[in-house]
Amino acid sequence: MGVRSVVPFGPQHPVLPEPVHLDLVLEDEKVVDAIPSIGFIHRGLEKLVDKKDFQEMVYVAERICGICSFGHGFGYCDAVEHIMNIETSERTQYLRTILFELSRMHSHILWLGLLADAFGFESLFMDSWRVREKILDMLECATGGRVIFSILKVGGLRRDIPNDMLKSFLKTLEDVEKDLEVIIRTFLNDYAVKSRLCGVGVLSSEEVEELGCCGPFLRASGVRRDSRKLGYAAYDDIDFEIITHTDGDTYARTYVRAMEILQSAKIIRQAIEMLPDGPIEMPVKGFPDGEYMTRIEQPRGEACYYIKANGKKFLQRMRVRTPTFANIPALTRTLRGCELADVPILILAIDPCISCTER
């Protein structure tokens, strides 16, 4: 046994998009244990149900995280709508699906860029984020926002998205897919990239099930589970594949996220072609009374939103279980036995969103 030392990793580190702290127990260059420490950006958002009424809380839910803001707003609205027995219009469901998948694309492309930056491939990082700008431009045209959209409300949407604008998105999607072909080919076939990703942080299907993983982190180990198949929004009417891989390493996680970007483009294209006419919001009468938990597939994995109300304008309780929270135990498992140089890549492999985790 070599000499053991404890090295603090984070919360400030060039490779970390958000503050997470790990105490790494090392023997020479090998990690024998990793102890996470969270709480650096806890904001007490769930407590704001005491001060913001159930409609205003949509804005708070969106601010749980910037990158997956639309999903947080959607999960909150969906739970409240179930409590109040509000059935949103078909147009609303399709538009929500389109916006959700655009958000998934921009989240996954952002992650690809961060991964490239983590192992020093700067041109690949810049190329990924250049393509992401086209997705953000579409979101800005549709909602007025590039990160926080503020288009959701309990009962529907605050504004419609014109059909002509949506049709123009189809051409932009074609351009994005052409650019992505080159980027994804580099991520999946380049020798230098594969040398850093293949065989790193391997988890079996049994391990990811045991550790409660979710999202691409789960599916990269061969488990076919995607909450979109539950059929919320317009996903029941749309044909798409659950992307999986069987290797369970960092390369497999990269493959799953890359292929999911292309699936999102396929979903958006179908939703635009099938989009019905109709209203974008339904009347909301009274106040919510009851409780409900909804499950949705955020870019990072399954998120759960629990709402409890007692017939007043202020909710009694809001609770969110985010995918990063579910994936942190598996992260510590992958770090045990790895080389110190692989720690940044393994942390990024779960696509960590510490804002979501701590709220």
C-alpha positions as CSV (number, residue, x, y, z in Angstrom):
1,M,0.0,0.0,0.0
2,G,1.3,3.4,-1.0
3,V,1.1,6.6,1.1
4,R,-2.4,7.9,1.3
5,S,-3.2,11.6,1.1
6,V,-6.4,13.6,0.9
7,V,-6.7,16.1,-2.0
8,P,-9.6,18.6,-2.1
9,F,-11.1,18.8,-5.6
10,G,-13.4,21.9,-6.1
11,P,-15.6,23.7,-5.5
12,Q,-13.5,26.0,-7.7
13,H,-11.8,24.2,-10.5
14,P,-11.3,25.0,-14.2
15,V,-13.2,22.0,-15.4
16,L,-16.3,22.3,-13.1
17,P,-19.2,24.2,-14.6
18,E,-20.7,24.5,-11.1
19,P,-19.3,24.2,-7.5
20,V,-19.1,20.7,-6.2
21,H,-16.5,19.7,-3.6
22,L,-14.9,16.2,-3.4
23,D,-12.3,15.0,-0.9
24,L,-10.2,12.6,-2.9
25,V,-8.3,9.9,-1.0
26,L,-5.3,9.1,-3.1
27,E,-2.6,6.4,-3.1
28,D,0.0,7.9,-5.4
29,E,-2.1,8.8,-8.6
30,K,-4.9,6.4,-7.9
31,V,-8.2,7.4,-6.2
32,V,-9.2,5.0,-3.5
33,D,-12.2,6.9,-2.2
34,A,-14.2,10.1,-3.0
35,I,-16.3,11.9,-0.4
36,P,-18.7,14.5,-1.8
37,S,-19.6,17.7,0.0
38,I,-22.5,19.8,-1.3
39,G,-24.4,22.9,-0.1
40,F,-22.4,25.8,-1.6
41,I,-25.3,27.2,-3.6
42,H,-28.3,26.2,-1.5
43,R,-31.0,29.0,-2.1
44,G,-34.0,27.7,-0.3
45,L,-36.3,27.9,-3.4
46,E,-38.8,25.3,-2.1
47,K,-39.4,27.5,1.0
48,L,-40.6,30.3,-1.3
49,V,-44.1,28.6,-1.5
50,D,-44.8,30.7,1.6
51,K,-44.2,34.0,-0.3
52,K,-45.1,33.3,-3.9
53,D,-48.6,32.2,-5.0
54,F,-49.0,29.0,-7.1
55,Q,-48.9,31.0,-10.4
56,E,-45.8,33.0,-9.4
57,M,-44.1,29.8,-8.3
58,V,-43.7,28.9,-12.0
59,Y,-41.0,31.6,-12.2
60,V,-39.3,30.2,-9.1
61,A,-39.3,26.6,-10.5
62,E,-37.7,27.8,-13.7
63,R,-34.9,29.3,-11.7
64,I,-34.0,26.0,-10.0
65,C,-31.5,25.7,-12.9
66,G,-30.8,27.7,-16.0
67,I,-29.8,25.0,-18.4
68,C,-32.8,22.8,-17.7
69,S,-35.2,25.7,-16.7
70,F,-38.0,24.7,-19.1
71,G,-38.2,21.2,-17.7
72,H,-38.4,22.5,-14.1
73,G,-41.2,24.9,-15.1
74,F,-43.0,22.1,-17.0
75,G,-42.8,19.6,-14.1
76,Y,-44.2,22.2,-11.7
77,C,-47.1,23.2,-14.0
78,D,-47.9,19.6,-14.8
79,A,-48.2,18.7,-11.1
80,V,-50.4,21.7,-10.3
81,E,-52.6,21.1,-13.4
82,H,-53.2,17.5,-12.3
83,I,-54.3,18.7,-8.8
84,M,-56.7,21.3,-10.4
85,N,-58.0,18.8,-13.1
86,I,-56.9,21.2,-15.9
87,E,-56.5,19.4,-19.2
88,T,-54.3,21.5,-21.4
89,S,-55.0,21.9,-25.1
90,E,-53.4,19.7,-27.7
91,R,-51.6,22.7,-29.2
92,T,-50.1,23.5,-25.8
93,Q,-48.9,19.9,-25.4
94,Y,-47.2,19.9,-28.7
95,L,-45.6,23.3,-28.2
96,R,-44.4,22.3,-24.8
97,T,-42.8,19.2,-26.4
98,I,-41.0,21.2,-29.0
99,L,-39.6,23.6,-26.4
100,F,-38.6,20.8,-24.1
101,E,-36.7,19.0,-26.9
102,L,-35.0,22.2,-27.9
103,S,-33.9,22.6,-24.3
104,R,-32.6,19.0,-24.3
105,M,-30.6,19.7,-27.5
106,H,-29.0,22.8,-26.1
107,S,-28.2,21.0,-22.8
108,H,-26.6,18.0,-24.4
109,I,-24.6,20.1,-26.9
110,L,-23.4,22.3,-24.0
111,W,-22.2,19.1,-22.2
112,L,-20.4,17.8,-25.3
113,G,-18.5,21.1,-25.4
114,L,-17.6,20.9,-21.7
115,L,-16.4,17.3,-22.1
116,A,-14.1,18.3,-25.0
117,D,-12.8,21.2,-22.9
118,A,-12.1,18.8,-20.0
119,F,-9.6,16.7,-22.0
120,G,-8.1,19.7,-23.8
121,F,-9.8,19.5,-27.3
122,E,-10.5,23.3,-27.5
123,S,-11.5,23.4,-31.2
124,L,-14.1,20.7,-30.5
125,F,-15.3,22.7,-27.5
126,M,-15.8,25.8,-29.6
127,D,-17.4,23.9,-32.5
128,S,-20.0,22.4,-30.1
129,W,-20.9,25.7,-28.6
130,R,-21.1,27.3,-32.0
131,V,-23.8,24.8,-33.0
132,R,-25.6,25.4,-29.6
133,E,-26.0,29.0,-30.5
134,K,-28.3,28.1,-33.3
135,I,-30.6,26.2,-30.8
136,L,-30.5,29.2,-28.4
137,D,-31.5,31.5,-31.4
138,M,-34.6,29.3,-32.0
139,L,-35.5,29.4,-28.3
140,E,-35.1,33.2,-28.3
141,C,-37.3,33.6,-31.3
142,A,-40.0,31.4,-29.8
143,T,-40.0,32.7,-26.2
144,G,-37.9,35.8,-26.0
145,G,-35.4,34.2,-23.7
146,R,-32.2,32.3,-24.3
147,V,-31.9,30.5,-20.9
148,I,-34.9,31.4,-18.8
149,F,-38.0,31.4,-21.0
150,S,-40.9,32.5,-18.8
151,I,-43.4,31.1,-21.4
152,L,-45.0,28.5,-19.1
153,K,-48.0,29.1,-16.9
154,V,-50.4,26.8,-15.0
155,G,-53.1,26.0,-17.7
156,G,-50.9,26.5,-20.8
157,L,-48.5,29.0,-22.3
158,R,-48.2,32.8,-21.9
159,R,-47.8,33.3,-25.7
160,D,-48.3,31.3,-28.9
161,I,-45.6,30.4,-31.3
162,P,-46.6,31.2,-34.9
163,N,-46.7,28.3,-37.3
164,D,-44.5,30.2,-39.8
165,M,-41.8,30.6,-37.2
166,L,-42.0,26.9,-36.4
167,K,-41.7,26.0,-40.1
168,S,-38.5,28.1,-40.3
169,F,-37.1,26.0,-37.5
170,L,-37.1,23.0,-39.7
171,K,-34.4,24.5,-42.0
172,T,-32.3,25.5,-39.0
173,L,-32.6,22.0,-37.6
174,E,-31.3,20.6,-40.9
175,D,-28.2,22.9,-40.6
176,V,-27.7,21.9,-37.0
177,E,-27.9,18.2,-37.9
178,K,-25.3,18.6,-40.6
179,D,-22.9,20.4,-38.2
180,L,-23.5,17.7,-35.6
181,E,-22.6,14.9,-37.9
182,V,-19.0,16.2,-38.0
183,I,-18.9,16.9,-34.3
184,I,-20.4,13.6,-33.2
185,R,-18.2,11.7,-35.6
186,T,-15.2,13.3,-33.9
187,F,-16.4,12.4,-30.4
188,L,-17.2,8.8,-31.3
189,N,-14.3,8.0,-33.7
190,D,-11.3,10.2,-33.0
191,Y,-8.5,8.2,-31.5
192,A,-7.4,10.9,-29.0
193,V,-11.0,11.2,-27.7
194,K,-11.6,7.4,-27.4
195,S,-8.3,7.0,-25.5
196,R,-9.6,9.3,-22.8
197,L,-13.2,7.9,-22.6
198,C,-13.1,4.1,-23.4
199,G,-13.0,1.9,-20.3
200,V,-13.1,4.8,-17.9
201,G,-15.7,4.7,-15.1
202,V,-17.4,1.4,-16.0
203,L,-20.7,0.6,-14.3
204,S,-22.7,-2.6,-15.1
205,S,-26.5,-2.5,-15.5
206,E,-26.9,-4.2,-12.1
207,E,-24.8,-1.4,-10.5
208,V,-26.7,1.5,-12.0
209,E,-30.0,-0.1,-11.0
210,E,-28.7,-0.7,-7.4
211,L,-27.4,2.9,-7.1
212,G,-30.6,4.5,-8.4
213,C,-29.1,6.1,-11.5
214,C,-31.2,7.9,-14.1
215,G,-31.0,9.4,-17.6
216,P,-28.2,8.9,-20.0
217,F,-26.0,7.7,-17.1
218,L,-28.4,4.8,-16.6
219,R,-29.1,4.1,-20.3
220,A,-25.3,4.0,-21.1
221,S,-25.2,0.8,-19.0
222,G,-27.9,-0.9,-21.1
223,V,-31.1,-0.1,-19.1
224,R,-33.9,1.0,-21.4
225,R,-35.8,3.5,-19.2
226,D,-37.0,6.9,-20.3
227,S,-39.8,8.8,-18.6
228,R,-40.9,10.3,-21.9
229,K,-42.4,6.9,-22.6
230,L,-44.9,7.6,-19.8
231,G,-46.7,9.7,-22.3
232,Y,-46.9,13.2,-20.8
233,A,-47.2,16.3,-23.1
234,A,-47.4,15.0,-26.7
235,Y,-44.9,12.2,-26.4
236,D,-47.6,9.5,-26.7
237,D,-48.2,10.6,-30.3
238,I,-44.5,10.8,-31.4
239,D,-42.2,8.1,-32.5
240,F,-38.7,8.1,-31.0
241,E,-36.2,5.6,-29.8
242,I,-34.7,5.1,-26.3
243,I,-30.9,5.4,-26.9
244,T,-28.9,2.8,-25.0
245,H,-25.3,1.4,-24.9
246,T,-24.0,-1.7,-23.2
247,D,-20.4,-0.7,-22.3
248,G,-21.3,1.4,-19.3
249,D,-18.2,3.6,-19.6
250,T,-17.7,7.3,-20.3
251,Y,-17.6,6.7,-24.0
252,A,-21.0,5.0,-23.8
253,R,-22.4,8.0,-21.9
254,T,-21.0,10.3,-24.6
255,Y,-22.6,8.1,-27.3
256,V,-26.1,8.1,-25.6
257,R,-26.1,11.9,-25.2
258,A,-24.9,12.5,-28.8
259,M,-27.5,10.2,-30.3
260,E,-30.2,11.7,-28.1
261,I,-29.6,15.1,-29.7
262,L,-30.5,13.6,-33.1
263,Q,-33.6,11.9,-31.6
264,S,-34.7,15.3,-30.2
265,A,-34.4,16.8,-33.7
266,K,-36.6,13.9,-34.9
267,I,-39.2,14.6,-32.2
268,I,-39.3,18.3,-32.9
269,R,-39.7,17.7,-36.6
270,Q,-42.7,15.4,-36.0
271,A,-44.3,17.7,-33.5
272,I,-44.1,20.7,-35.9
273,E,-45.6,18.6,-38.7
274,M,-48.4,17.3,-36.5
275,L,-49.1,20.6,-34.6
276,P,-52.8,21.2,-34.3
277,D,-54.5,24.6,-34.1
278,G,-56.3,25.7,-31.0
279,P,-56.0,27.7,-27.8
280,I,-52.7,27.9,-25.9
281,E,-54.2,28.2,-22.4
282,M,-57.2,26.9,-20.4
283,P,-59.1,28.9,-17.7
284,V,-57.7,28.5,-14.2
285,K,-60.4,28.8,-11.6
286,G,-59.9,28.8,-7.8
287,F,-56.9,27.4,-6.0
288,P,-55.2,24.0,-6.0
289,D,-56.3,21.6,-3.3
290,G,-54.7,18.1,-3.0
291,E,-51.3,16.6,-3.8
292,Y,-49.6,15.1,-6.8
293,M,-46.2,13.9,-7.9
294,T,-45.2,14.0,-11.6
295,R,-42.2,12.4,-13.3
296,I,-40.5,13.8,-16.3
297,E,-37.3,13.2,-18.3
298,Q,-35.0,16.1,-17.9
299,P,-31.8,16.2,-20.1
300,R,-29.8,14.7,-17.2
301,G,-32.5,12.1,-16.2
302,E,-35.7,11.6,-14.4
303,A,-36.9,14.4,-12.2
304,C,-39.8,14.2,-9.7
305,Y,-42.0,17.1,-8.7
306,Y,-44.2,16.8,-5.6
307,I,-46.8,19.5,-4.9
308,K,-49.1,19.7,-1.9
309,A,-51.8,22.3,-1.7
310,N,-54.7,23.0,0.7
311,G,-57.1,25.2,-1.3
312,K,-55.2,28.5,-0.8
313,K,-53.3,30.6,-3.2
314,F,-50.0,29.6,-1.5
315,L,-48.9,26.0,-1.8
316,Q,-48.3,24.0,1.3
317,R,-45.3,22.2,-0.1
318,M,-43.1,21.8,-3.2
319,R,-40.4,19.2,-3.4
320,V,-38.1,18.4,-6.3
321,R,-35.9,15.3,-6.7
322,T,-33.4,16.1,-9.4
323,P,-31.4,13.7,-11.6
324,T,-27.9,14.9,-10.4
325,F,-28.9,14.1,-6.8
326,A,-29.8,10.5,-7.9
327,N,-26.5,10.1,-9.8
328,I,-24.0,11.4,-7.2
329,P,-23.8,8.0,-5.4
330,A,-22.8,6.4,-8.8
331,L,-20.3,9.1,-9.4
332,T,-18.5,8.3,-6.2
333,R,-18.5,4.6,-7.2
334,T,-16.9,5.4,-10.6
335,L,-14.2,7.5,-8.9
336,R,-13.0,4.7,-6.7
337,G,-10.0,3.1,-8.5
338,C,-9.6,5.7,-11.2
339,E,-6.6,7.7,-12.0
340,L,-6.4,11.3,-10.7
341,A,-6.2,12.6,-14.3
342,D,-9.6,11.0,-15.1
343,V,-11.5,12.7,-12.2
344,P,-12.7,15.8,-14.2
345,I,-14.0,13.6,-17.0
346,L,-15.8,11.2,-14.6
347,I,-17.4,14.2,-12.8
348,L,-18.6,15.6,-16.1
349,A,-19.9,12.1,-17.1
350,I,-23.0,12.5,-15.0
351,D,-23.6,16.0,-16.5
352,P,-23.7,17.5,-13.0
353,C,-26.2,20.3,-12.3
354,I,-25.4,21.4,-8.7
355,S,-28.0,24.3,-8.9
356,C,-30.7,21.6,-9.4
357,T,-29.3,19.4,-6.7
358,E,-29.1,22.1,-4.0
359,R,-31.9,24.5,-5.0
